[in-house]
Amino acid sequence: MTSIESVALSIKRVQHRHHRAFTAELADLGVSLVQWDTLRHLEQHPDASLHDLAQLTFQTDQSFGTLATRMVDRGLIERVPGPGRAVRHRLTAKGEEIRAEGARRVRETQHRSFDGLSPAQIDTLGELLDQILATPLEHNAAPTT
């Protein structure tokens, strides 16, 4: 029987493997994985706020603010006025071009990664991961003795 610890480590190894592979695929486009992920989320959520993008990319507001400034300076995204004092973000044409090419490369890498699994196994894996993610990790009850 496989231990939970072993499965958790395997999940982490797959994530790390993907991160390294995606980083390599995106390198000659001149964007990091986090920057490409930002472009991807902006395509899906036009006019997203800095806070929204920070959450979507697993960044703090402060670190994402620094990242967004660099991306604006490089012409990948633009800041546009929102309601009140809010600032929204949008892809530029250059950002969209890089997003699309990055998406193609990431998709190809993902397909290579899962090549050894049948469609039914991929469905099962997806269902199992969804089930794990739906289970809260917060421990609200007092330990029983």
PALO-778429 format. One record per residue: residue in three letters; y negated, x negated, z of N, C-alpha, C in turn; residue number from 0. Coordinates in nm, 3 decimals, padded with zeros to 5 digits. Each point is the difference from the previous one (the first is absolute). Layout:
% PALO-778429
@r:ala; n_north:Y; n_east:X; n_up:Z; ca_north:Y; ca_east:X; ca_up:Z; c_north:Y; c_east:X; c_up:Z; k:NUM
...
END
This chain:
% PALO-778429
@r:met; n_north:00.119; n_east:-00.085; n_up:00.000; ca_north:-00.119; ca_east:00.085; ca_up:00.000; c_north:-00.125; c_east:-00.089; c_up:00.000; k:0
@r:thr; n_north:-00.096; n_east:00.034; n_up:-00.082; ca_north:-00.125; ca_east:-00.076; ca_up:-00.011; c_north:-00.094; c_east:00.041; c_up:00.113; k:1
@r:ser; n_north:-00.060; n_east:-00.097; n_up:00.064; ca_north:-00.092; ca_east:00.030; ca_up:00.111; c_north:-00.135; c_east:00.050; c_up:-00.053; k:2
@r:ile; n_north:-00.067; n_east:00.076; n_up:00.085; ca_north:-00.134; ca_east:00.048; ca_up:-00.033; c_north:-00.093; c_east:-00.119; c_up:-00.021; k:3
@r:glu; n_north:00.014; n_east:-00.103; n_up:00.083; ca_north:-00.084; ca_east:-00.119; ca_up:-00.012; c_north:00.019; c_east:-00.066; c_up:-00.136; k:4
@r:ser; n_north:00.123; n_east:-00.006; n_up:-00.047; ca_north:00.029; ca_east:-00.061; ca_up:-00.130; c_north:-00.062; c_east:00.081; c_up:-00.114; k:5
@r:val; n_north:00.009; n_east:00.131; n_up:00.009; ca_north:-00.060; ca_east:00.087; ca_up:-00.103; c_north:-00.152; c_east:-00.014; c_up:00.002; k:6
@r:ala; n_north:-00.058; n_east:-00.001; n_up:00.120; ca_north:-00.146; ca_east:-00.015; ca_up:00.011; c_north:-00.045; c_east:-00.133; c_up:-00.059; k:7
@r:leu; n_north:00.076; n_east:-00.106; n_up:00.024; ca_north:-00.033; ca_east:-00.130; ca_up:-00.056; c_north:00.013; c_east:00.001; c_up:-00.152; k:8
@r:ser; n_north:00.100; n_east:00.067; n_up:-00.051; ca_north:00.016; ca_east:00.010; ca_up:-00.146; c_north:-00.117; c_east:00.074; c_up:-00.064; k:9
@r:ile; n_north:-00.047; n_east:00.105; n_up:00.065; ca_north:-00.117; ca_east:00.072; ca_up:-00.051; c_north:-00.120; c_east:-00.094; c_up:-00.005; k:10
@r:lys; n_north:-00.019; n_east:-00.077; n_up:00.105; ca_north:-00.110; ca_east:-00.096; ca_up:00.004; c_north:00.015; c_east:-00.106; c_up:-00.108; k:11
@r:arg; n_north:00.122; n_east:-00.047; n_up:-00.023; ca_north:00.024; ca_east:-00.101; ca_up:-00.103; c_north:-00.030; c_east:00.055; c_up:-00.140; k:12
@r:val; n_north:00.039; n_east:00.124; n_up:-00.025; ca_north:-00.030; ca_east:00.062; ca_up:-00.130; c_north:-00.151; c_east:00.011; c_up:-00.017; k:13
@r:gln; n_north:-00.070; n_east:00.044; n_up:00.106; ca_north:-00.145; ca_east:00.011; ca_up:-00.006; c_north:-00.063; c_east:-00.136; c_up:-00.028; k:14
@r:his; n_north:00.045; n_east:-00.102; n_up:00.069; ca_north:-00.055; ca_east:-00.135; ca_up:-00.020; c_north:00.031; c_east:-00.051; c_up:-00.141; k:15
@r:arg; n_north:00.119; n_east:00.024; n_up:-00.047; ca_north:00.039; ca_east:-00.040; ca_up:-00.136; c_north:-00.090; c_east:00.068; c_up:-00.104; k:16
@r:his; n_north:-00.022; n_east:00.130; n_up:00.018; ca_north:-00.088; ca_east:00.073; ca_up:-00.092; c_north:-00.142; c_east:-00.055; c_up:00.006; k:17
@r:his; n_north:-00.048; n_east:-00.025; n_up:00.121; ca_north:-00.137; ca_east:-00.051; ca_up:00.016; c_north:-00.017; c_east:-00.132; c_up:-00.077; k:18
@r:arg; n_north:00.094; n_east:-00.091; n_up:00.017; ca_north:-00.008; ca_east:-00.128; ca_up:-00.070; c_north:00.008; c_east:00.019; c_up:-00.152; k:19
@r:ala; n_north:00.092; n_east:00.084; n_up:-00.046; ca_north:00.016; ca_east:00.023; ca_up:-00.144; c_north:-00.124; c_east:00.067; c_up:-00.060; k:20
@r:phe; n_north:-00.053; n_east:00.100; n_up:00.069; ca_north:-00.120; ca_east:00.068; ca_up:-00.051; c_north:-00.120; c_east:-00.094; c_up:-00.003; k:21
@r:thr; n_north:-00.012; n_east:-00.082; n_up:00.104; ca_north:-00.109; ca_east:-00.097; ca_up:00.006; c_north:00.007; c_east:-00.095; c_up:-00.120; k:22
@r:ala; n_north:00.120; n_east:-00.047; n_up:-00.031; ca_north:00.018; ca_east:-00.089; ca_up:-00.114; c_north:-00.033; c_east:00.070; c_up:-00.132; k:23
@r:glu; n_north:00.041; n_east:00.125; n_up:-00.012; ca_north:-00.026; ca_east:00.076; ca_up:-00.124; c_north:-00.148; c_east:00.027; c_up:-00.021; k:24
@r:leu; n_north:-00.075; n_east:00.014; n_up:00.108; ca_north:-00.142; ca_east:00.035; ca_up:-00.009; c_north:-00.092; c_east:-00.122; c_up:-00.007; k:25
@r:ala; n_north:00.053; n_east:-00.118; n_up:00.029; ca_north:-00.082; ca_east:-00.120; ca_up:00.016; c_north:-00.088; c_east:-00.027; c_up:-00.121; k:26
@r:asp; n_north:00.056; n_east:00.005; n_up:-00.121; ca_north:-00.082; ca_east:-00.035; ca_up:-00.116; c_north:-00.098; c_east:00.112; c_up:-00.039; k:27
@r:leu; n_north:00.011; n_east:00.115; n_up:00.065; ca_north:-00.101; ca_east:00.104; ca_up:-00.018; c_north:-00.121; c_east:-00.024; c_up:00.090; k:28
@r:gly; n_north:00.015; n_east:-00.096; n_up:00.093; ca_north:-00.111; ca_east:-00.036; ca_up:00.088; c_north:-00.019; c_east:00.094; c_up:00.118; k:29
@r:val; n_north:00.104; n_east:00.075; n_up:00.036; ca_north:-00.010; ca_east:00.088; ca_up:00.116; c_north:00.117; c_east:-00.023; c_up:00.094; k:30
@r:ser; n_north:-00.028; n_east:00.020; n_up:00.127; ca_north:00.106; ca_east:-00.005; ca_up:00.101; c_north:00.071; c_east:00.135; c_up:00.001; k:31
@r:leu; n_north:00.111; n_east:00.004; n_up:00.071; ca_north:00.073; ca_east:00.127; ca_up:00.012; c_north:-00.086; c_east:00.106; c_up:00.068; k:32
@r:val; n_north:-00.074; n_east:-00.037; n_up:00.103; ca_north:-00.086; ca_east:00.096; ca_up:00.070; c_north:-00.111; c_east:00.050; c_up:-00.094; k:33
@r:gln; n_north:-00.057; n_east:-00.090; n_up:-00.080; ca_north:-00.103; ca_east:00.043; ca_up:-00.095; c_north:00.058; c_east:00.095; c_up:-00.105; k:34
@r:trp; n_north:00.118; n_east:-00.033; n_up:-00.052; ca_north:00.061; ca_east:00.089; ca_up:-00.099; c_north:00.034; c_east:00.135; c_up:00.064; k:35
@r:asp; n_north:00.050; n_east:-00.004; n_up:00.124; ca_north:00.031; ca_east:00.124; ca_up:00.071; c_north:-00.125; c_east:00.085; c_up:00.017; k:36
@r:thr; n_north:-00.114; n_east:-00.064; n_up:00.024; ca_north:-00.127; ca_east:00.072; ca_up:00.009; c_north:-00.032; c_east:00.068; c_up:-00.133; k:37
@r:leu; n_north:00.017; n_east:-00.072; n_up:-00.110; ca_north:-00.024; ca_east:00.059; ca_up:-00.132; c_north:00.092; c_east:00.119; c_up:-00.023; k:38
@r:arg; n_north:00.126; n_east:-00.015; n_up:00.041; ca_north:00.098; ca_east:00.107; ca_up:-00.018; c_north:-00.041; c_east:00.124; c_up:00.081; k:39
@r:his; n_north:-00.041; n_east:-00.021; n_up:00.123; ca_north:-00.041; ca_east:00.114; ca_up:00.083; c_north:-00.128; c_east:00.063; c_up:-00.051; k:40
@r:leu; n_north:-00.093; n_east:-00.079; n_up:-00.052; ca_north:-00.123; ca_east:00.058; ca_up:-00.055; c_north:00.028; c_east:00.084; c_up:-00.124; k:41
@r:glu; n_north:00.099; n_east:-00.041; n_up:-00.078; ca_north:00.037; ca_east:00.080; ca_up:-00.117; c_north:00.056; c_east:00.135; c_up:00.046; k:42
@r:gln; n_north:00.074; n_east:-00.001; n_up:00.109; ca_north:00.059; ca_east:00.123; ca_up:00.053; c_north:-00.099; c_east:00.082; c_up:00.084; k:43
@r:his; n_north:-00.100; n_east:-00.068; n_up:00.058; ca_north:-00.097; ca_east:00.065; ca_up:00.089; c_north:-00.142; c_east:-00.042; c_up:-00.039; k:44
@r:pro; n_north:-00.047; n_east:00.046; n_up:-00.115; ca_north:-00.137; ca_east:-00.039; ca_up:-00.040; c_north:-00.101; c_east:00.043; c_up:00.108; k:45
@r:asp; n_north:-00.102; n_east:-00.080; n_up:00.016; ca_north:-00.106; ca_east:00.027; ca_up:00.097; c_north:00.047; c_east:-00.011; c_up:00.145; k:46
@r:ala; n_north:00.104; n_east:-00.078; n_up:00.024; ca_north:00.048; ca_east:-00.019; ca_up:00.137; c_north:-00.103; c_east:-00.079; c_up:00.080; k:47
@r:ser; n_north:-00.004; n_east:00.029; n_up:00.129; ca_north:-00.090; ca_east:-00.073; ca_up:00.089; c_north:00.064; c_east:-00.133; c_up:00.038; k:48
@r:leu; n_north:-00.080; n_east:-00.088; n_up:00.056; ca_north:00.050; ca_east:-00.129; ca_up:00.046; c_north:00.109; c_east:00.022; c_up:00.106; k:49
@r:his; n_north:-00.023; n_east:00.091; n_up:00.091; ca_north:00.098; ca_east:00.028; ca_up:00.105; c_north:00.132; c_east:00.050; c_up:-00.059; k:50
@r:asp; n_north:-00.009; n_east:00.092; n_up:-00.095; ca_north:00.121; ca_east:00.052; ca_up:-00.065; c_north:00.078; c_east:-00.112; c_up:-00.068; k:51
@r:leu; n_north:-00.070; n_east:-00.085; n_up:-00.072; ca_north:00.066; ca_east:-00.111; ca_up:-00.070; c_north:00.060; c_east:-00.100; c_up:00.098; k:52
@r:ala; n_north:-00.068; n_east:-00.023; n_up:00.110; ca_north:00.054; ca_east:-00.091; ca_up:00.103; c_north:00.133; c_east:00.055; c_up:00.052; k:53
@r:gln; n_north:00.004; n_east:00.128; n_up:00.027; ca_north:00.124; ca_east:00.060; ca_up:00.050; c_north:00.110; c_east:-00.004; c_up:-00.106; k:54
@r:leu; n_north:-00.033; n_east:00.032; n_up:-00.123; ca_north:00.099; ca_east:00.002; ca_up:-00.108; c_north:00.060; c_east:-00.138; c_up:-00.027; k:55
@r:thr; n_north:-00.080; n_east:-00.105; n_up:00.025; ca_north:00.046; ca_east:-00.136; ca_up:-00.029; c_north:00.041; c_east:-00.076; c_up:00.127; k:56
@r:phe; n_north:00.010; n_east:00.071; n_up:00.112; ca_north:00.044; ca_east:-00.058; ca_up:00.127; c_north:-00.093; c_east:-00.112; c_up:00.047; k:57
@r:gln; n_north:-00.130; n_east:00.021; n_up:-00.017; ca_north:-00.101; ca_east:-00.097; ca_up:00.043; c_north:-00.088; c_east:00.063; c_up:00.108; k:58
@r:thr; n_north:-00.070; n_east:-00.083; n_up:00.075; ca_north:-00.102; ca_east:00.053; ca_up:00.089; c_north:-00.123; c_east:00.030; c_up:-00.084; k:59
@r:asp; n_north:-00.088; n_east:00.083; n_up:00.051; ca_north:-00.124; ca_east:00.030; ca_up:-00.072; c_north:-00.079; c_east:-00.127; c_up:-00.028; k:60
@r:gln; n_north:-00.006; n_east:-00.088; n_up:00.101; ca_north:-00.078; ca_east:-00.123; ca_up:-00.015; c_north:00.059; c_east:-00.091; c_up:-00.107; k:61
@r:ser; n_north:00.131; n_east:-00.023; n_up:00.004; ca_north:00.060; ca_east:-00.088; ca_up:-00.100; c_north:-00.006; c_east:00.062; c_up:-00.139; k:62
@r:phe; n_north:00.014; n_east:00.132; n_up:-00.007; ca_north:-00.009; ca_east:00.062; ca_up:-00.131; c_north:-00.143; c_east:-00.005; c_up:-00.053; k:63
@r:gly; n_north:-00.099; n_east:00.009; n_up:00.088; ca_north:-00.139; ca_east:-00.011; ca_up:-00.043; c_north:-00.027; c_east:-00.133; c_up:-00.068; k:64
@r:thr; n_north:00.055; n_east:-00.107; n_up:00.056; ca_north:-00.013; ca_east:-00.134; ca_up:-00.060; c_north:00.070; c_east:-00.005; c_up:-00.135; k:65
@r:leu; n_north:00.120; n_east:00.055; n_up:-00.006; ca_north:00.077; ca_east:00.004; ca_up:-00.125; c_north:-00.075; c_east:00.080; c_up:-00.106; k:66
@r:ala; n_north:-00.052; n_east:00.116; n_up:00.038; ca_north:-00.071; ca_east:00.086; ca_up:-00.096; c_north:-00.123; c_east:-00.071; c_up:-00.055; k:67
@r:thr; n_north:-00.072; n_east:-00.072; n_up:00.085; ca_north:-00.117; ca_east:-00.074; ca_up:-00.045; c_north:00.038; c_east:-00.102; c_up:-00.107; k:68
@r:arg; n_north:00.108; n_east:-00.073; n_up:00.023; ca_north:00.047; ca_east:-00.097; ca_up:-00.100; c_north:00.040; c_east:00.070; c_up:-00.131; k:69
@r:met; n_north:00.061; n_east:00.116; n_up:00.013; ca_north:00.044; ca_east:00.073; ca_up:-00.120; c_north:-00.119; c_east:00.056; c_up:-00.078; k:70
@r:val; n_north:-00.104; n_east:00.042; n_up:00.072; ca_north:-00.123; ca_east:00.045; ca_up:-00.066; c_north:-00.064; c_east:-00.117; c_up:-00.073; k:71
@r:asp; n_north:-00.008; n_east:-00.115; n_up:00.068; ca_north:-00.060; ca_east:-00.120; ca_up:-00.059; c_north:00.073; c_east:-00.044; c_up:-00.127; k:72
@r:arg; n_north:00.129; n_east:00.023; n_up:-00.005; ca_north:00.081; ca_east:-00.039; ca_up:-00.116; c_north:00.000; c_east:00.107; c_up:-00.109; k:73
@r:gly; n_north:-00.064; n_east:00.115; n_up:00.026; ca_north:-00.007; ca_east:00.105; ca_up:-00.100; c_north:00.126; c_east:00.084; c_up:-00.013; k:74
@r:leu; n_north:00.084; n_east:00.002; n_up:00.105; ca_north:00.123; ca_east:00.078; ca_up:-00.004; c_north:-00.019; c_east:00.143; c_up:00.049; k:75
@r:ile; n_north:-00.091; n_east:00.016; n_up:00.097; ca_north:-00.032; ca_east:00.132; ca_up:00.052; c_north:-00.151; c_east:00.009; c_up:00.014; k:76
@r:glu; n_north:-00.048; n_east:00.123; n_up:00.014; ca_north:-00.143; ca_east:00.019; ca_up:00.023; c_north:-00.019; c_east:00.097; c_up:00.116; k:77
@r:arg; n_north:-00.111; n_east:-00.017; n_up:00.066; ca_north:-00.037; ca_east:00.091; ca_up:00.110; c_north:-00.094; c_east:00.104; c_up:-00.057; k:78
@r:val; n_north:00.024; n_east:00.124; n_up:00.038; ca_north:-00.085; ca_east:00.109; ca_up:-00.045; c_north:-00.040; c_east:00.084; c_up:00.121; k:79
@r:pro; n_north:-00.119; n_east:00.057; n_up:-00.004; ca_north:-00.044; ca_east:00.081; ca_up:00.114; c_north:00.089; c_east:00.123; c_up:00.016; k:80
@r:gly; n_north:00.029; n_east:00.032; n_up:00.125; ca_north:00.074; ca_east:00.121; ca_up:00.032; c_north:-00.090; c_east:00.096; c_up:00.074; k:81
@r:pro; n_north:00.058; n_east:00.100; n_up:00.061; ca_north:-00.082; ca_east:00.094; ca_up:00.077; c_north:-00.062; c_east:-00.068; c_up:00.122; k:82
@r:gly; n_north:-00.125; n_east:00.030; n_up:00.027; ca_north:-00.069; ca_east:-00.061; ca_up:00.114; c_north:-00.011; c_east:-00.150; c_up:-00.018; k:83
@r:arg; n_north:00.041; n_east:-00.074; n_up:00.102; ca_north:-00.006; ca_east:-00.146; ca_up:-00.006; c_north:00.131; c_east:-00.061; c_up:-00.049; k:84
@r:ala; n_north:00.096; n_east:00.085; n_up:-00.032; ca_north:00.132; ca_east:-00.049; ca_up:-00.041; c_north:-00.007; c_east:-00.078; c_up:-00.130; k:85
@r:val; n_north:00.085; n_east:-00.100; n_up:-00.009; ca_north:00.013; ca_east:-00.079; ca_up:-00.123; c_north:00.142; c_east:00.020; c_up:-00.049; k:86
@r:arg; n_north:00.012; n_east:00.027; n_up:-00.127; ca_north:00.131; ca_east:00.020; ca_up:-00.062; c_north:00.027; c_east:-00.117; c_up:-00.094; k:87
@r:his; n_north:00.124; n_east:-00.012; n_up:-00.041; ca_north:00.040; ca_east:-00.111; ca_up:-00.087; c_north:00.069; c_east:00.054; c_up:-00.124; k:88
@r:arg; n_north:-00.021; n_east:-00.069; n_up:-00.111; ca_north:00.064; ca_east:00.038; ca_up:-00.127; c_north:00.043; c_east:-00.125; c_up:-00.074; k:89
@r:leu; n_north:00.101; n_east:00.019; n_up:-00.084; ca_north:00.043; ca_east:-00.108; ca_up:-00.089; c_north:-00.103; c_east:-00.023; c_up:-00.109; k:90
@r:thr; n_north:-00.017; n_east:-00.122; n_up:-00.040; ca_north:-00.077; ca_east:-00.032; ca_up:-00.120; c_north:00.100; c_east:-00.007; c_up:-00.116; k:91
@r:ala; n_north:-00.050; n_east:-00.015; n_up:-00.121; ca_north:00.089; ca_east:-00.015; ca_up:-00.116; c_north:00.088; c_east:-00.124; c_up:00.016; k:92
@r:lys; n_north:-00.061; n_east:-00.109; n_up:00.048; ca_north:00.078; ca_east:-00.123; ca_up:00.023; c_north:00.106; c_east:00.022; c_up:00.107; k:93
@r:gly; n_north:-00.036; n_east:00.070; n_up:00.108; ca_north:00.095; ca_east:00.030; ca_up:00.105; c_north:00.115; c_east:00.086; c_up:-00.048; k:94
@r:glu; n_north:-00.030; n_east:00.097; n_up:-00.085; ca_north:00.104; ca_east:00.087; ca_up:-00.055; c_north:00.094; c_east:-00.079; c_up:-00.090; k:95
@r:glu; n_north:-00.054; n_east:-00.090; n_up:-00.078; ca_north:00.084; ca_east:-00.082; ca_up:-00.087; c_north:00.098; c_east:-00.084; c_up:00.082; k:96
@r:ile; n_north:-00.050; n_east:-00.063; n_up:00.105; ca_north:00.085; ca_east:-00.082; ca_up:00.086; c_north:00.099; c_east:00.088; c_up:00.076; k:97
@r:arg; n_north:-00.043; n_east:00.116; n_up:00.046; ca_north:00.090; ca_east:00.092; ca_up:00.070; c_north:00.118; c_east:00.039; c_up:-00.089; k:98
@r:ala; n_north:-00.030; n_east:00.037; n_up:-00.124; ca_north:00.104; ca_east:00.046; ca_up:-00.091; c_north:00.100; c_east:-00.111; c_up:-00.033; k:99
@r:glu; n_north:-00.050; n_east:-00.119; n_up:-00.029; ca_north:00.090; ca_east:-00.111; ca_up:-00.030; c_north:00.080; c_east:-00.038; c_up:00.124; k:100
@r:gly; n_north:-00.063; n_east:-00.001; n_up:00.116; ca_north:00.070; ca_east:-00.028; ca_up:00.124; c_north:00.108; c_east:00.104; c_up:00.027; k:101
@r:ala; n_north:-00.029; n_east:00.125; n_up:-00.027; ca_north:00.099; ca_east:00.107; ca_up:00.021; c_north:00.122; c_east:-00.022; c_up:-00.088; k:102
@r:arg; n_north:-00.022; n_east:-00.041; n_up:-00.122; ca_north:00.112; ca_east:-00.026; ca_up:-00.091; c_north:00.087; c_east:-00.112; c_up:00.056; k:103
@r:arg; n_north:-00.064; n_east:-00.107; n_up:00.046; ca_north:00.074; ca_east:-00.115; ca_up:00.053; c_north:00.074; c_east:00.033; c_up:00.129; k:104
@r:val; n_north:-00.066; n_east:00.072; n_up:00.088; ca_north:00.063; ca_east:00.038; ca_up:00.127; c_north:00.119; c_east:00.093; c_up:-00.028; k:105
@r:arg; n_north:-00.018; n_east:00.095; n_up:-00.088; ca_north:00.108; ca_east:00.094; ca_up:-00.035; c_north:00.122; c_east:-00.075; c_up:-00.055; k:106
@r:glu; n_north:-00.024; n_east:-00.096; n_up:-00.090; ca_north:00.111; ca_east:-00.078; ca_up:-00.055; c_north:00.072; c_east:-00.079; c_up:00.109; k:107
@r:thr; n_north:-00.075; n_east:-00.057; n_up:00.091; ca_north:00.059; ca_east:-00.076; ca_up:00.111; c_north:00.081; c_east:00.092; c_up:00.090; k:108
@r:gln; n_north:-00.053; n_east:00.118; n_up:00.029; ca_north:00.074; ca_east:00.096; ca_up:00.082; c_north:00.131; c_east:00.040; c_up:-00.068; k:109
@r:his; n_north:-00.005; n_east:00.024; n_up:-00.128; ca_north:00.123; ca_east:00.038; ca_up:-00.072; c_north:00.103; c_east:-00.113; c_up:00.005; k:110
@r:arg; n_north:-00.044; n_east:-00.125; n_up:-00.015; ca_north:00.093; ca_east:-00.113; ca_up:00.011; c_north:00.060; c_east:-00.007; c_up:00.140; k:111
@r:ser; n_north:-00.081; n_east:00.026; n_up:00.100; ca_north:00.046; ca_east:-00.007; ca_up:00.138; c_north:00.110; c_east:00.102; c_up:00.029; k:112
@r:phe; n_north:-00.011; n_east:00.118; n_up:-00.055; ca_north:00.095; ca_east:00.107; ca_up:00.028; c_north:00.106; c_east:00.017; c_up:-00.108; k:113
@r:asp; n_north:00.004; n_east:-00.096; n_up:-00.093; ca_north:00.094; ca_east:00.006; ca_up:-00.112; c_north:00.146; c_east:00.016; c_up:00.043; k:114
@r:gly; n_north:00.038; n_east:-00.057; n_up:00.112; ca_north:00.139; ca_east:00.005; ca_up:00.045; c_north:00.042; c_east:00.133; c_up:00.059; k:115
@r:leu; n_north:-00.094; n_east:00.093; n_up:00.014; ca_north:00.031; ca_east:00.130; ca_up:00.058; c_north:00.008; c_east:00.108; c_up:-00.107; k:116
@r:ser; n_north:00.090; n_east:00.093; n_up:00.019; ca_north:00.010; ca_east:00.114; ca_up:-00.091; c_north:-00.114; c_east:00.098; c_up:00.032; k:117
@r:pro; n_north:-00.031; n_east:00.091; n_up:-00.092; ca_north:-00.102; ca_east:00.102; ca_up:00.031; c_north:00.033; c_east:00.080; c_up:00.127; k:118
@r:ala; n_north:00.128; n_east:00.029; n_up:00.022; ca_north:00.039; ca_east:00.074; ca_up:00.120; c_north:-00.025; c_east:-00.084; c_up:00.126; k:119
@r:gln; n_north:00.027; n_east:-00.130; n_up:-00.007; ca_north:-00.024; ca_east:-00.087; ca_up:00.114; c_north:-00.150; c_east:-00.012; c_up:00.029; k:120
@r:ile; n_north:-00.081; n_east:-00.006; n_up:-00.105; ca_north:-00.145; ca_east:-00.005; ca_up:00.019; c_north:-00.049; c_east:00.128; c_up:00.066; k:121
@r:asp; n_north:00.053; n_east:00.116; n_up:-00.045; ca_north:-00.037; ca_east:00.127; ca_up:00.064; c_north:00.038; c_east:-00.001; c_up:00.148; k:122
@r:thr; n_north:00.121; n_east:-00.045; n_up:00.030; ca_north:00.046; ca_east:-00.004; ca_up:00.139; c_north:-00.087; c_east:-00.093; c_up:00.083; k:123
@r:leu; n_north:-00.029; n_east:-00.118; n_up:-00.053; ca_north:-00.085; ca_east:-00.095; ca_up:00.071; c_north:-00.137; c_east:00.062; c_up:00.027; k:124
@r:gly; n_north:-00.058; n_east:00.064; n_up:-00.100; ca_north:-00.130; ca_east:00.065; ca_up:00.018; c_north:00.005; c_east:00.108; c_up:00.108; k:125
@r:glu; n_north:00.106; n_east:00.081; n_up:-00.001; ca_north:00.014; ca_east:00.105; ca_up:00.101; c_north:00.014; c_east:-00.060; c_up:00.140; k:126
@r:leu; n_north:00.078; n_east:-00.106; n_up:00.011; ca_north:00.020; ca_east:-00.063; ca_up:00.131; c_north:-00.131; c_east:-00.062; c_up:00.052; k:127
@r:leu; n_north:-00.072; n_east:-00.067; n_up:-00.088; ca_north:-00.128; ca_east:-00.059; ca_up:00.042; c_north:-00.100; c_east:00.109; c_up:00.039; k:128
@r:asp; n_north:-00.004; n_east:00.110; n_up:-00.076; ca_north:-00.088; ca_east:00.113; ca_up:00.035; c_north:00.036; c_east:00.055; c_up:00.138; k:129
@r:gln; n_north:00.129; n_east:00.008; n_up:00.027; ca_north:00.045; ca_east:00.049; ca_up:00.130; c_north:-00.044; c_east:-00.095; c_up:00.112; k:130
@r:ile; n_north:00.014; n_east:-00.129; n_up:-00.022; ca_north:-00.044; ca_east:-00.098; ca_up:00.099; c_north:-00.150; c_east:00.012; c_up:00.023; k:131
@r:leu; n_north:-00.077; n_east:00.010; n_up:-00.108; ca_north:-00.146; ca_east:00.008; ca_up:00.012; c_north:-00.046; c_east:00.130; c_up:00.065; k:132
@r:ala; n_north:00.080; n_east:00.105; n_up:-00.006; ca_north:-00.036; ca_east:00.128; ca_up:00.061; c_north:00.027; c_east:00.002; c_up:00.151; k:133
@r:thr; n_north:00.073; n_east:-00.099; n_up:00.049; ca_north:00.034; ca_east:-00.006; ca_up:00.141; c_north:-00.110; c_east:-00.074; c_up:00.076; k:134
@r:pro; n_north:-00.066; n_east:00.067; n_up:00.093; ca_north:-00.109; ca_east:-00.066; ca_up:00.074; c_north:00.054; c_east:-00.115; c_up:00.084; k:135
@r:leu; n_north:-00.079; n_east:-00.105; n_up:00.013; ca_north:00.039; ca_east:-00.115; ca_up:00.081; c_north:-00.060; c_east:00.006; c_up:00.140; k:136
@r:glu; n_north:-00.097; n_east:00.086; n_up:00.021; ca_north:-00.065; ca_east:00.008; ca_up:00.131; c_north:00.102; c_east:00.042; c_up:00.104; k:137
@r:his; n_north:-00.007; n_east:-00.066; n_up:00.110; ca_north:00.091; ca_east:00.031; ca_up:00.111; c_north:-00.080; c_east:00.074; c_up:00.105; k:138
@r:asn; n_north:00.011; n_east:00.134; n_up:00.000; ca_north:-00.079; ca_east:00.082; ca_up:00.092; c_north:00.075; c_east:00.035; c_up:00.128; k:139
@r:ala; n_north:00.131; n_east:-00.002; n_up:-00.006; ca_north:00.078; ca_east:00.040; ca_up:00.117; c_north:00.024; c_east:-00.118; c_up:00.092; k:140
@r:ala; n_north:00.011; n_east:00.028; n_up:00.128; ca_north:00.033; ca_east:-00.105; ca_up:00.098; c_north:00.147; c_east:-00.038; c_up:-00.019; k:141
@r:pro; n_north:00.032; n_east:-00.128; n_up:00.017; ca_north:00.139; ca_east:-00.041; ca_up:-00.016; c_north:00.091; c_east:00.070; c_up:00.101; k:142
@r:thr; n_north:00.118; n_east:00.032; n_up:-00.049; ca_north:00.097; ca_east:00.063; ca_up:00.090; c_north:00.091; c_east:-00.108; c_up:00.059; k:143
@r:thr; n_north:00.036; n_east:00.018; n_up:00.127; ca_north:00.089; ca_east:-00.098; ca_up:00.065; c_north:00.125; c_east:00.065; c_up:00.051; k:144
END
